[in-house]
Every structure is written in C-alpha cells, then in structure tokens.
C-alpha cells in the first residue's frame, strides 16, 4: 500500500508498461477517502490506461484515460 503516492505509482506504471509482456488488466488503485471510486489499470501496446469507475452514480459511471504522468509531458 502506498499512501499519498499517486504520482509515484503513475511514474512507475508509465516506466513499466513498455517492458511488460502483459496486455489488458493488470491491477487497480483506490483511495480510502473515496471508496466508491476505483481505477482499473490496463496495459495496451506499451501504454498505461486507467478505467475509472464511480460507483456512487446509478448506473455507475465509467471513464477511460491514457496515463501520462505530469513530469513526462
């Protein structure tokens, strides 16, 4: 568990993705302060994508974004 380490996790995933032989779902992150939101992590073609699920809405809202850490822009 990493607390307050979102940028560290994003940097690590961005670094790891091109070397991973895994494609598709590789894990998830969640925040203790907002347990109704979960970010699923996917590797696709050497890139990292978050699929965010906000479960407080009915039906749950799902969005997808390509992970580009702030210090890599």
C-alpha positions in Angstrom: 0.0 0.0 0.0 1.3 3.4 -0.9 -0.3 6.4 0.8 -0.3 9.8 -0.9 1.8 8.3 -3.7 -0.3 8.7 -6.8 2.5 10.4 -8.7 4.9 7.7 -7.8 2.5 5.0 -8.9 1.8 6.8 -12.2 5.6 7.2 -12.8 6.3 3.5 -12.1 3.4 2.3 -14.3 4.5 4.6 -17.2 8.0 3.2 -16.8 7.0 -0.4 -16.6 4.4 -0.6 -19.4 6.7 -0.8 -22.4 8.6 -3.8 -20.7 5.6 -5.7 -19.6 4.5 -8.8 -21.6 1.1 -8.5 -20.1 -1.7 -6.9 -22.1 -5.0 -5.9 -20.6 -6.0 -5.6 -16.9 -3.0 -5.6 -14.6 -4.4 -4.2 -11.3 -6.3 -1.4 -9.6 -5.9 1.6 -7.3 -8.4 3.1 -4.9 -8.5 5.8 -2.3 -9.6 5.3 1.3 -11.2 8.7 1.3 -13.4 7.9 -1.7 -14.1 4.1 -1.6 -16.8 4.5 -4.2 -14.2 5.2 -6.9 -11.9 2.6 -8.3 -9.3 3.0 -11.0 -8.6 -0.2 -13.0 -5.2 -0.3 -14.7 -4.7 -1.6 -18.2 -1.5 -2.1 -20.3 -2.2 -1.8 -24.0 0.6 -1.6 -26.6 3.2 -0.4 -24.1 0.9 2.4 -22.8 -1.0 2.7 -19.5 -4.7 3.4 -19.3 -6.9 4.0 -16.2 -10.5 3.0 -16.4 -12.3 4.9 -13.6 -15.5 3.5 -12.1 -17.6 5.9 -10.0 -20.0 3.7 -8.1 -22.0 6.4 -6.3 -23.9 7.1 -9.5 -26.7 4.9 -10.7 -25.8 3.3 -13.0 -22.0 3.5 -12.2 -20.1 5.9 -14.5 -17.1 4.5 -16.3 -14.5 6.7 -18.0 -11.1 5.9 -19.6 -8.0 7.9 -19.8 -4.4 7.4 -21.1 -1.9 7.8 -18.2 0.6 10.5 -18.9 2.4 11.5 -15.7 2.7 15.2 -15.2 6.5 15.1 -15.2 6.6 13.3 -18.6 4.6 15.9 -20.5 
